[in-house]
Amino acid sequence: MKEEIRNYGQSLGIDVIGFAAIGDYKSKLSPDPLSILPGAKSMIVFGHRMIDGALDSKNPRLNMAGRMAVMDTSKTHLYSMARFVEKNFKARTTPVLSSYPLDMSAPAMGLRGDISLRHAAVAAGLGVFGRHNLVIHPTFGSRLSFTGLLTEMPFESDPPVREDLCNNCSLCVEACPGKALDTEGKTEDLKCLRASQPFSIASAMGYMRSFIGKSPEEQRALLKDPLFMSLYQASFIGFHYHCFRCIAVCPVGEMCL
């Protein structure tokens, strides 16, 4: 069954596919997978190669374009894979996207997913954690975007990656504009978000407060401000990431052109 699923996924264009038994998935901060799908027995994890030119560009809009492209493609593939599993194996399956929608209530506050795809990828034999706390794959390095399926199908975990792929060069630490990686083994979420999401909901709320007490002329000027237009654009694009430096500078699997 694994090979049948792998072959179908590869025919869609998915770069890597791994399987993890629920018992091998370890994520202290995420909810119990059984609270999401009560009969879940395993996870199938998919990795899509990011676009080198988009990651390496100095233009943040093109960085984001690459991110949107891989998210949209992986979302379509995820639906196809879920339908394939449910239709052919008669097992309930739920998709796990790479990002939003996120739980915005406490304690998650939009900072963690219902399933940690990083931990799922490691459990599925698709890599190991690096100094940047992201997954490093033996071939593609840090340049994979993960999605997954939580399923009732009982799969054993694929063999784990035993090699320590991170060379501890600390390029990711030095490149982080928010200094979010200064403490080894920890990503300081708020520092990361302030650097990577300049047009976040916090920025939007702050900008709205700037309208209070202003004259009509001043408010009209605020509405013409490029910052307002960027905040408006981000409101319908979604989480508007502007920073991928920790991924771009990682030398493991740097280019696969």
Secondary structure, DSSP 4 states (H G I P E B T S, - for coil): -HHHHHHHHHHHT-SEEEEEEGGG---SSSPPGGGTSTT--EEEEEEEEPPHHHHH-S-HHHHHHHHHHHHHHHHHHHHHHHHHHHHHH---EEEE-SS-S---STTTTTSS-SS-HHHHHHHTTS-EE-TTSSEEBTTTBT-EEEEEEEESS--PPPPPP-S-------HHHHH-TT-TTSSTT---HHHHHHHH-TTSHHHHHHHHHTTTT--HHHHHHHHTSHHHHHHHHHHHH-S-----HHHHT--TT----
